[in-house]
Structure formats: C-alpha cells, structure tokens
Amino acid sequence: MICVCAQQKGGVGKTTSAINVAVLLAQAGRRVLAVDVDPQFALTRRLGIELNALKATVVDVLAGWVDPDEPIVSDVYGIDVMPATRELAGVELALAGEVGRESVLRAALDSLDYDAIVIDTPSNLGLLTVNALVAADVVVAPVAADDEGAAQGVAELRGTIAKLGRLRQPLPDL
C-alpha cells in the first residue's frame, strides 16, 4: 500500500500526518518506508536525519543515478526513510521534459519490498506531487475545519486525482 499525504496549501499538517501514519503502521507490525518528495525536506529534517551523512537521496533515485534502495536510512523511529534535500526542486525541472515523467517515482518504488510506503509531498500540485499521486493507493489530505484555503485545496486535489486516473494503469515491462 502506498499512502500519499498531499494538499495544495502549506501548513496543514502533511508532514506530521505522514510521520504519524508511518510510525503507527510500523507499530502495527508493518515494514514501512517514508519517502520525502518535498524540496523543503521537512520529513527528513523532522526525523533528525543528518544531511551531511547521506550518500544518496530521493534526488538521486528520481534522476536515475542510483537504485531505489541505496538512499534508504534504516530504523528511524521504527521506519525506514528515503530522505530528500533542497536539490529536489532541480529534479522536478529536469523531469518536466521526460517521457513518462508522471510515473518515475512509481517505477522506482515498485522495486522495493515494503508493506507500506508513506509519501510526504510539497504544498503544490507540481510534478513531484503528481508523481506521488500516480503511485498512490490512498491519499490523505489534511485540512482544519476553519481553514477555507485548505478546503479549496482539497477540491483542486480531487480534480487532479481524477485527471491522473488514466496513469494508474499497470506499468509496462521494460
């Protein structure tokens, strides 16, 4: 199962939700990977991962430079993590001209063996979020009851998910 925490508006709890869902699934006995595809890399920072110690990140995976299992940091609060860095913004630009650009993340995650993958996304409906949504089995869109902007973001997110439905076809064998 791939769970994506997405919302067009910032500050609504996407990262907090992603961390909590991942840790709760791990506490329930699942083998969980948390993936950070936000160029602000909040999930990576909040989990205390030292950027200086990383040999690879999700940036390298999306660019096709390393295998998807290489950047994984094991057993952080009971979950594995594929961290991000600020360079992720450049990868989004590089992907824009690629064929199949919406499915790059899905193809990379497909090779990994986890019971659950939880993805934290940026606060927009750009190509990184689209990649996460194409990979998703479940989408969590945090919203506060008194936040009209977040409620509007959910409506736009639903429209984007509906448009992406055709991309959820099985990946072709290469």
Beta strands, then each sheet from edge to edge (+ up, - down):
strand 1: 2-5
strand 2: 32-36
strand 3: 73-76
strand 4: 79-82
strand 5: 116-120
strand 6: 138-140
sheet 1: 3+ 4- 2- 5- 1- 6-
end
